[in-house]
């Protein structure tokens, strides 16, 4: 059973080289990765995550708008009864914001300096705990 | 599982059911009257962009549309990047879009047929299946669809390519996408001359040009049962049967199979020797 992961980019941020590198690394780790493409709204992302029935949703934002966009994605998922989807986040996210986002239910935040391997290993560890 | 027709299913419930099918749950495909449209063509011909434009037009015409977009699984890691959704520029309550990986099958995943039936039984009027970017031999999709569309773009070849066998013979209609490109007129005329009996449409999917005419055609289409359909079904059944037999073989002989793969890769064995050894292993069953 392949783990299904969605990489999503909310808001007006057109820089997605990192998202593509990560999508490829997760593919190479044996996961099925759905990439939404850039400039999606929180509601589009939540709708897509529901239709694709993903195990993990990875939000990436490099524009600095994470504190307004990420909580909206969480709300949109809740509204669809899909708040069991594990959310992780990455981007230019300061330490103090990381703590706030985690308090809102985002499982882990990968800020500047995080390696691809760290993220892949973290998602793999989620899979292990999922399969008991 | 006894899920049959249920048009009140939520998207969440449908999505969960599809996951179960993908993971091998035994489910008899429910009855569905929905039209299944298969879309195939080479990588980069614009299938996903065209499907996004078609889905928009069909939803605007008041239809409920399901899309199953298939991309290849990696033969190395088993993972996949399912990228068709990138071309979809909207979400809608009357649109259900699901990306799936081939998981060891060829142009379409084993579960695509059952998923299409489930979407149909859940109240979707038309189900569009997008195959993996395919070539001349990928025509299994014609067996499980009521209408098969082959997407080409200018520079897909000359009149000799049009004489070749395979998908171009079996597809119900041809869509010449990117028809604003240079050389498109000549290619269109050549297509018309090569296939006077076929429906041929011209589109520029990116700008939704020609899409209204194409979707009207799709909605009025009545499935044809002829020798082309029979040929496609023969091919599809053969493919499914090979898959079943091979999984049965692997269940008993995975170690021998892997040993032979390694031996051939290390050049300790010729490929034909490996096949002979594997056939011997099979007969010991």
Interface residues (C-beta under 8 A of the other chain):
Chain A: X1 X2 X4 X23 X24 X26 X27 X28 X29 X30 X31 X32 X33 X34 X35 X36 X37 X43 X44 X47 X48 X50 X51 X52 X53 X80 X81 X82
Chain B: X10 X11 X12 X15 X16 X18 X19 X23 X73 X74 X76 X77 X78 X79 X80 X81 X82 X83 X85 X86 X87 X90 X91 X96 X97 X98 X99 X101 X103
